[in-house]
Amino acid sequence: MPEKVRFQSVVGPELAGAIDLPEGEIRGWGIFVHGFTLGKDSPAASRVSKQLAREGIGMLRYDNLGIGDSDGDWGDGSFTVKVQDTVRAAALMAERGTPADLLVGHSWGGAAAIAAAGEATGVRALATIGAPVEPSHVERQYDAVMDRVLSEGSHEWFVGGRTLVLKRAFVEDVRRAHLRDRIRELNLPLLVLHSPTDQTVDIDNAGEIFREARHPRSFVALEEADHLLTARGQAQRAAHIISAWADQYIHGARPGGRTPR
């Protein structure tokens, strides 16, 4: 069973997380950053994290503000909050004596993982799955209510079978967020995974992320995978690839002689 944890968001409310504990030899620890409105129990987050744990990499996955089991109002979040909460998640892992070697981000969470990687305590490798090259890519999801949000300050938005409140500050924060400089400044090994048939985030985004990044960088096409990794075996396949790629970066002693717990 996953270990349940809670930690405080930068905006105050508590966030709920689950740590999938590693099986067998402990090779390392990591954090999974979920997509825009998905949550820690979405197929990509849950299945990738559990498979990595089966391969010896314990993974923290957590619900962002106002999602799943986390407290607060989703509309009070933003891209900046998501990035800062990812940094807080890394601090939690370090405090419990299992610093996160690996950061994995899916979709919008991949963009947040890139932005957070430089500040996240302990991270030694970064993998993205179906990530956009710019956070503003999500605007197409709420384009129908954008004008009312900007004119009225907030507006209800129905997405994924639930109603969320989209706020002007959220929209403006997303528009201010630029990722390309963060990609160029990455001083970490980067693995970019993306499906050539992704209908939500076009694979051209992966190409741009890869071109902007410095070596060591790798790209793997997830043929026949859908954006949410719901097809049978696709999330596990992504985890296998991440696990094999990350081994040379996360396995073994940290500076100062620490080995994975």
C-alpha positions in Angstrom: 0.0 0.0 0.0 1.3 3.5 -0.7 2.4 5.6 2.2 0.0 8.6 2.6 1.6 12.0 3.2 0.4 15.6 3.4 2.4 18.8 3.0 1.5 22.5 2.8 1.1 24.3 -0.5 2.9 27.6 -0.9 -0.6 29.3 -0.7 -1.5 27.6 2.6 -3.8 24.6 2.2 -2.5 21.0 2.7 -1.8 18.8 -0.3 -2.4 15.1 -0.2 0.2 12.7 -1.6 1.0 9.0 -1.8 4.4 7.4 -1.9 4.7 4.2 -3.8 7.4 2.4 -1.9 10.2 0.7 -3.9 10.2 -3.1 -4.1 13.4 -5.1 -3.8 16.7 -3.1 -4.1 16.1 0.6 -3.6 17.6 2.3 -6.6 16.4 5.8 -5.8 13.4 8.0 -5.2 11.4 10.4 -7.3 8.3 12.7 -7.7 5.6 12.5 -10.3 4.0 15.8 -11.3 0.5 15.2 -12.8 -1.2 17.0 -15.7 -3.4 20.1 -15.7 -6.5 18.9 -13.9 -5.7 15.2 -13.5 -4.5 14.3 -10.0 -2.3 11.7 -8.4 -4.6 8.8 -9.2 -4.9 9.5 -12.9 -3.7 6.6 -15.1 -0.4 8.3 -16.0 0.5 9.3 -12.5 -0.6 6.1 -10.8 0.6 3.5 -13.3 3.9 5.1 -14.1 4.7 5.7 -10.4 3.7 2.1 -9.3 5.8 0.6 -12.1 8.8 2.7 -11.2 8.3 1.5 -7.6 8.2 -2.1 -8.7 11.6 -1.4 -10.4 13.1 0.0 -7.2 12.4 3.7 -7.6 10.0 4.9 -4.9 7.7 7.7 -6.2 5.8 10.5 -4.5 2.7 11.5 -6.5 0.4 14.2 -5.1 -2.8 16.1 -5.8 -2.4 19.8 -6.7 -4.4 22.5 -5.0 -8.2 21.7 -4.9 -7.7 18.4 -6.8 -8.5 14.9 -5.5 -7.7 14.6 -1.8 -6.0 18.0 -1.5 -7.5 21.0 0.3 -8.0 24.5 -1.1 -9.5 25.9 -4.3 -8.1 24.9 -7.7 -8.7 28.4 -9.0 -6.3 29.9 -6.4 -3.5 27.9 -8.0 -1.5 28.8 -11.1 1.5 27.6 -13.0 3.7 29.4 -10.6 2.0 27.7 -7.6 2.3 24.3 -9.3 6.0 24.9 -9.8 6.6 26.0 -6.2 4.6 23.2 -4.8 6.7 20.8 -6.8 9.8 22.3 -5.0 7.9 21.8 -1.7 7.3 18.2 -2.6 11.1 17.7 -3.1 11.7 19.3 0.2 9.3 16.8 1.9 11.2 13.9 0.3 14.5 15.3 1.5 13.1 15.8 5.0 12.1 12.2 5.3 15.5 11.1 4.3 14.7 10.0 0.8 15.7 12.9 -1.4 14.1 12.7 -4.9 16.7 11.7 -7.5 14.2 11.8 -10.3 11.5 14.2 -11.4 8.8 13.0 -13.8 6.2 15.3 -15.3 3.2 14.5 -17.4 1.6 17.0 -19.8 1.3 20.4 -18.1 3.1 18.8 -15.2 6.0 18.2 -17.5 6.3 21.9 -18.1 6.1 22.5 -14.3 8.8 19.8 -13.7 11.1 21.6 -16.1 10.5 24.9 -14.3 11.0 23.4 -10.9 13.9 21.1 -11.6 16.6 23.7 -10.9 15.2 24.5 -7.4 14.0 21.0 -6.3 16.2 19.6 -3.6 18.2 16.5 -4.6 16.9 16.1 -8.2 19.5 14.5 -10.5 17.5 13.6 -13.6 14.3 14.8 -15.3 11.8 13.1 -17.6 8.8 14.6 -19.3 5.8 12.8 -20.9 3.7 14.6 -23.5 4.8 18.0 -22.2 4.1 21.4 -24.0 7.0 23.7 -24.7 5.0 26.6 -23.2 2.6 26.6 -20.3 0.1 28.8 -22.2 -0.7 25.7 -24.4 -3.5 24.9 -21.8 -5.4 28.1 -22.9 -7.0 26.1 -25.7 -8.7 24.0 -23.0 -10.5 27.0 -21.5 -10.7 29.2 -24.5 -14.5 29.2 -24.5 -14.7 30.9 -21.1 -11.6 33.1 -21.4 -13.3 36.4 -22.3 -15.7 36.1 -19.3 -12.9 35.2 -17.0 -10.9 38.3 -18.0 -13.9 40.6 -17.9 -15.6 39.3 -14.8 -12.6 38.1 -12.8 -13.7 34.5 -12.6 -16.0 32.0 -14.3 -17.1 28.4 -13.8 -15.5 26.0 -16.2 -16.7 22.4 -16.7 -13.9 20.0 -17.4 -13.4 16.3 -16.8 -16.8 15.8 -15.4 -16.6 18.5 -12.7 -16.9 22.2 -12.4 -13.9 24.3 -11.5 -13.6 28.1 -11.1 -11.1 29.7 -13.4 -9.8 33.0 -12.2 -8.2 36.0 -13.9 -5.0 35.7 -11.8 -4.7 32.1 -13.0 -5.0 33.0 -16.6 -2.6 36.0 -16.3 0.0 33.9 -14.5 -0.1 31.2 -17.2 0.4 33.9 -19.9 3.5 35.3 -18.0 5.1 31.9 -17.7 7.8 31.2 -20.3 9.7 27.9 -20.3 12.3 28.1 -23.0 14.9 29.9 -20.9 14.3 27.3 -18.1 14.9 24.5 -20.7 18.2 26.2 -21.9 19.3 26.6 -18.3 18.7 23.0 -17.2 21.8 21.5 -15.8 20.3 18.0 -15.6 20.0 15.0 -17.8 16.7 15.2 -19.7 14.5 12.5 -21.2 11.6 13.6 -23.5 8.9 11.1 -24.1 6.0 11.9 -26.5 3.6 10.1 -28.7 3.7 10.9 -32.4 -0.1 10.6 -32.4 -0.8 12.7 -29.3 -4.0 14.6 -30.1 -3.8 16.9 -27.1 -0.2 18.2 -27.2 1.4 17.9 -30.6 4.7 16.1 -30.9 6.3 19.3 -32.3 6.4 20.4 -28.6 8.7 17.5 -27.8 11.0 18.5 -30.7 11.2 22.1 -29.5 12.0 21.0 -25.9 14.7 18.7 -27.2 16.2 21.3 -29.4 16.3 23.9 -26.6 17.9 21.6 -24.1 21.6 20.9 -23.7 23.2 17.5 -23.5 22.8 15.0 -21.9 19.3 14.8 -23.5 17.4 11.9 -25.0 14.1 11.5 -26.9 11.9 8.5 -27.1 8.7 8.3 -29.2 5.8 6.5 -27.5 4.2 5.0 -30.5 0.5 4.3 -30.4 0.1 5.9 -27.0 -2.6 8.4 -26.3 -1.9 11.6 -24.4 -3.3 10.3 -21.1 -1.5 7.0 -21.3 -4.8 5.1 -20.8 -4.1 2.4 -23.5 -3.2 -1.0 -22.1 0.4 -1.2 -21.0 1.5 2.3 -22.3 2.1 3.9 -18.9 4.1 0.8 -17.8 6.1 1.0 -21.0 6.9 4.7 -20.3 8.0 3.7 -16.8 10.3 0.9 -18.1 12.0 3.4 -20.4 12.4 6.0 -17.7 13.7 3.4 -15.3 16.4 2.2 -17.7 17.4 5.7 -18.8 17.6 7.1 -15.3 19.7 4.3 -13.8 23.1 5.8 -14.7 22.1 9.1 -13.1 20.3 8.1 -9.9 22.0 4.8 -8.9 24.8 5.0 -6.4 26.2 7.5 -3.9 25.3 11.2 -3.8 27.9 13.8 -3.3 29.1 13.3 0.3 28.8 9.6 0.1 25.0 9.1 0.6 23.4 6.1 -1.1 19.7 5.7 -1.7 17.9 4.6 1.4 
